Amino acid sequence: MTKVKEQIETLAVEQETELKNLIVYNDDVNTFDFVIESLIKICKHELEQAEQCTWIIHYNGKCQVKEGSFDELAPMCLSLLNRGITAEVQ
C-alpha cells in the first residue's frame, strides 16, 4: 500500500511541474515590430530573441516563445491574446 501511495504522490508532483510551451501563431494583422515589442514586454525576451521568434512565426506559422509551468505561462498568454496576438499554452 505504501508503494502505491508513493507512486501516486510522485505522479502528482510530476504533473504539477510538467513544463508547457507558450506558442505564438502567425497572422496577417500584427506587424513585426508589434510582435517583437510584445515578446520583449510580456515574455521578457531580449531584442535578438524576440526578432528570431518573430521570423520563425512568420515563416513557419508558429513558434514556441517560452517554456515553463502552466501557472507561469497562462498570464503571458492572456496578455498576448489581449494585444490581438494569437497564442496558446500547450
Secondary structure, DSSP 8 states (H G I E B T S, - for coil): -HHHHHHHHHHHHHHHT--EEEEEE--SSS-HHHHHHHHHHHH---HHHHHHHHHHHHHHSEEEEEEE-HHHHHHHHHHHHHTT--EEE-
